Amino acid sequence: MFKTLYNNFFKRDEQDIIIQDEINKVINNINHLSNIETLNNFDKQTFYNRLIQVYPATFTYIDKKYHTIDMCEFITNKLPDLIKYCKYQTIDMCKKVVNKNPQLIKYCIYKTPDMISKAIDADYTLIEFINNQTLDICKQVVAKDPYYFKFTKIQNLDMCKFACSYYPEYIKFCKVFDEELFLLVLKNEPYMIQYINKDYQTKNIINH
């Protein structure tokens, strides 16, 4: 089947015959695609470009030094999850794969606000892979599952109190505090006093 695909796809000239012969050699054991590196006087870039056009999944075995933008765009259009192997990415490429599968945002170099919103709406646990968070997104995630509070980079006091009411030990991840929060934590887990800012260690708090 592979030979048929290849013959239908490319014109038969001398170079194509050489490339086809080499494709036929490696395609039977795709894990050893790197063996092509041992060949001399061979246009490896042309070989790899043509190989993925016929068999996109082989992209996962191609050394990144042979990646091109066109190659990355081609394989993400065919098999979006292969973006994780791309040396080259564009904003359009990232948007395209996130629209097809929001989970893929974790592999994208570029993350725009609309991509982030789409990803979080689809799966709030993806917040751990997002650096440019917003307060609204962090609130949305923590409201769904306080466990993911520890992955939020933007916080407010209400969010901290909510998370610590479920997991008192999460005070160590809090960026904002007040006395009420510390009292809430110490009531449930007294040993967490070690995480209390010295400025808040009043007699009132310690006595609790």
Secondary structure as the mmCIF struct_conf table of DSSP 4:
data_model
#
loop_
_struct_conf.conf_type_id
_struct_conf.id
_struct_conf.beg_label_comp_id
_struct_conf.beg_label_asym_id
_struct_conf.beg_label_seq_id
_struct_conf.end_label_comp_id
_struct_conf.end_label_asym_id
_struct_conf.end_label_seq_id
HELX_RH_AL_P HELX_RH_AL_P1 PHE A 2 PHE A 9
BEND BEND1 PHE A 10 PHE A 10
HELX_RH_AL_P HELX_RH_AL_P2 GLU A 14 ILE A 27
TURN_TY1_P TURN_TY1_P1 ASN A 28 ASN A 29
HELX_RH_3T_P HELX_RH_3T_P1 ILE A 30 THR A 38
BEND BEND2 ASN A 40 ASN A 41
HELX_RH_AL_P HELX_RH_AL_P3 LYS A 44 VAL A 54
HELX_RH_3T_P HELX_RH_3T_P2 PRO A 56 TYR A 61
BEND BEND3 ILE A 62 ILE A 62
HELX_RH_3T_P HELX_RH_3T_P3 LYS A 64 TYR A 66
HELX_RH_AL_P HELX_RH_AL_P4 ILE A 69 LYS A 78
HELX_RH_3T_P HELX_RH_3T_P4 PRO A 80 TYR A 85
BEND BEND4 LYS A 87 LYS A 87
HELX_RH_AL_P HELX_RH_AL_P5 ILE A 91 LYS A 100
HELX_RH_3T_P HELX_RH_3T_P5 PRO A 102 TYR A 107
BEND BEND5 ILE A 109 ILE A 109
HELX_RH_AL_P HELX_RH_AL_P6 PRO A 113 ALA A 122
HELX_RH_3T_P HELX_RH_3T_P6 TYR A 124 PHE A 129
BEND BEND6 ASN A 131 ASN A 132
HELX_RH_AL_P HELX_RH_AL_P7 LEU A 135 LYS A 144
HELX_RH_3T_P HELX_RH_3T_P7 PRO A 146 PHE A 151
BEND BEND7 LYS A 153 ILE A 154
HELX_RH_AL_P HELX_RH_AL_P8 LEU A 157 TYR A 166
HELX_RH_3T_P HELX_RH_3T_P8 PRO A 168 PHE A 173
BEND BEND8 LYS A 175 LYS A 175
HELX_RH_AL_P HELX_RH_AL_P9 GLU A 179 ASN A 188
HELX_RH_3T_P HELX_RH_3T_P9 PRO A 190 TYR A 195
BEND BEND9 ILE A 196 ILE A 196
HELX_RH_3T_P HELX_RH_3T_P10 LYS A 198 TYR A 200
HELX_RH_AL_P HELX_RH_AL_P10 LYS A 203 ASN A 207
#
